Amino acid sequence: MPGFVGAVQIISIGSSGVFNVGDVLQIHPVSNLKTFAGAGSFITGDEIKVTNEYSSVNVYDQDDMDQGILFTL
């Protein structure tokens, strides 16, 4: 149903964000992310002790592209 929209102020939209005003059937925001992290990287809490000697994270990726996100619905 059509309607009138007053003033709109957009502060920021993320890289895969969508801003829509009006009628829409489907919206498909798409993004991809690859995260490399070592031991204890995503631990949260109080008084955490991580002991991991001789640890390394292999960030060498042989292929140019992983799964593509083009034409995905």
N, C-alpha and C positions, 0 to 999 in steps of 0.2 A: 504494500500500500504506500503510495507516495506521501511524503511529509515534508515539512519545512524544518531545517536545522538552523539554529542560531549560530553565534560565534563559536568557533572551535579553536583551541590552542593545543598544538602538539609540541611537547617538550622534546621527546626523543622516541624513536622506534628502533628496535633491534634489527640486526642484519636479516633475520628471517621473520620479522614482524609484519603484520598486515593492518592497514587502516582502511576502513570502509565506511562510507556514508551513502546509504541508499539500499535499494533492493539488490540481493545477490542470491544465487542458487548454491554455489559451493565456493569455499575459499580453502586453498591448499598451501599454507606456508611450508617451505622446504629448506632445510639446512643440513649441513654435515659437520662433523667435528672428529678429530683424532687426537687422543690424549695419551701422552707417554708420562709415566710416573714411576718412581722407584719405591723401595720399601718404606712404608710408613707415611706415604704422601697424603692420603685421604683420611688419616686418623684424626678425630676430633674428640676433645674432652679435656679434663683437668688432670694435671700431673702425669702425663704420658711419657714413658721412656721406651724408646725404640733402639735396640742394639742389633745392628746388622752390618757386620764387617765385610769388606770386599764385595760390595754389592754394585751392580751396574745395570743400567737400562739400555737395551739395544734399540736405538731409534733409527736404524738404517732400514729403509723401506725400498725394496727392489723395484716394485711396479710403480708406474707413473700415476696411475689412478686406481683407487679402490672401486667399490660399487658406485656407479654413476647415479646422479639424482636428476638427470634430465628426463623430461617426459614422464615423471612419476605422478600419479594421481592418488 
